[in-house]
Amino acid sequence: MSIEIKVPALGESVVEATVARWLKQTGDAVAVDEPVVELETDKVTLEVPSSVAGVLQDQVVSEGDTVEVDALLALVAEGAAPAAAPEAAKAEAPKAEASAAISAPAPATPAPAAPVATPAAPAAARSGAAAALSPAVRRLVEENNLDPQKIAGTGKDGRLTKADVQNAIAAGSAKAAATSTAASAPAAVAPRKDDVREQRVPMSRLRRVIASRLKEAQNTAAMLTTFNEVDMSAVMALRSEYKDEFEKNHGARLGFMGFFVKAVINALEEYPAVNAEIHGTDIIYKNFYNIGVAVGTPQGLVVPVLRDAQDMSLADVEMRVAEFGRKARDGKLSPSDMSGGSFTISNGGVYGSLMSTPILNTPQSGILGMHKIQQRPVAIGGSVEIRPMMYLALSYDHRIIDGREAVSFLVRIKESIEDPRRLLLGV
C-alpha cells in the first residue's frame, strides 16, 4: 500500500516552502520517522519524515519547487523491500574480472597500459558534490563559477549553506571550478580581485521575508522608541556569586536574559497594552506572555518564542534560551518554536551595539532592545562613580500604547533589574 507524504503545517502565517533537498531517492529503503525530504521556509529549514517503514516509491516534486501546506511530496510503499540496486551488480563485475585476471596465466604479450585519468574524473567528482547542494546553493555556486569542494561547509554533515558560499565569495577564497573544455578553449584572462567592483547575489527566501516584514512594520505601525539606562551592578554581583552553583544545579549557565525576561513579564502584567495587538478595529489583550528572543544565524535573524514564560522559573528560561541557541546554530528550529509570540526581546549588545532603535516584530506592539554593558561615570548620591551601565530601548506602536505607558513600562524594567529582589517579591 502506498502512503502519502505531504507538506506539514509550517507555522504561523507560513503558507509555502521550497523543496531544498531530497534526503532519500526513489527505491531507497525508509524507516519509520526517517527524514525523506528537506524543506526551506521563510523562517526555518525542516525535514519531513516518513510515517511508515518501506521504500520510497515516487518523488512527486523536484528540488527547487515551491509547495504549499498539505501538498503531496512523495509516495512510500509500506513494508516493501528495496529493489536490488543495479549499481551494486555493476560494482561486483569489475571485482570478478579482477579476480579472474589474477588467477589466469600472464599473457605472452604485454598487456596495454591502463588509460591515463582524464579531466572527466575530477569533473564527475565535482558533479557528485554539486548534486548534494540545495537548489539555492547550487545556483549561487554555478553563477559565480566556484568549486564547492574548496569551500568549507558549516551545515548539517558538513553541507554547504548559502552563507558559506557568500562568505567564500566575499573572501575570494573559492577558486573557479575547472571544466573539461578548459584545455581546448582559448586561455581567458582572469580578472584581478581589484577589478571585481561588485557582485550580484540573490536574496535568500529568509532575507526577502525579513525585508518585507520590517518594511510592513514601518508602513503599518505608528512606531516610536523611548530610551532609558540601567545600572547592571546588582544583577552582575548576583550572577557572579551564584553562577557556578546555578550551573551545577540546573545544567545551564546563568546569563542576563533570564532576569530581563522575568522583568519584562512583571512590567507587562502592569501595562497590558504593551502585550496587546491591533486586529482590524479591535484590540486583542493577551493574558499570557509568549516572549520572543531574537537569535542571529548565518541566514538571518530568527525569533524563537518562550511560550507561557510566566510559568517558567529563571532556570527554565536560561535552559530554554540555551536550547534555542543550539537549535539555531544547527538549523533545527521548527516553525512551532517561532510562532505565537506576544512581545520580543532583542540583544544587540552581544555584537557590541551601544544603542539602537529596534523595529517591531508585527503584529506585536512592543520590542525591548538590550545593549552593550559599558563602564560609565554616573552620579550616585551626589558623587560620581563608575558603574556598569546598559542602554535600554523600547520601540512601541503608538496607535495602541501611549507615551506614558511606554515610559512607565521601561522604568519598571529598570527598577526590577537594578533591584532583582523585586522579581522575587513581585513588587
KAVENNOR-V402425 format. One line per field, one symbol per residue. psi: psi as a letter, one per 30 degrees, with the letter a starting at -180 (. if undefined). A space follows every 10 residues. Layout:
# KAVENNOR-V402425
psi->???
This chain:
# KAVENNOR-V402425
psi->kkkkklklkg lkgjfllkje kkfklkfkkk lkgkkelkkk afelklkjlk flkbkjekje llkfkkklkg kkelkkjkfl kklkkfeeee efeeeeeeee eefllklelk kkkkkkklfe eeeeeeeeee ffkleeeeee eeeghljffg kkkgakggkk leeeeeeeee fgfjlkkllf geefkkkkjk kleffjflkk kkkleeeeee eeeeeeeefe liklkklllk jgeeeeeeee egeeeeeeef glkjafeeee eeeeeeeeef ifffgllkjc glkjkkgljj jkjkkklffa klilkjkhff gkleeeeeee eeeeeeeeeg hgkleffglg kfkkkkifff ggkekljlkk ikglfkkkjl akkkklklkj hglklkljkk kkkjkljfff kleeeeeeee eeeeeeefif feeefh.
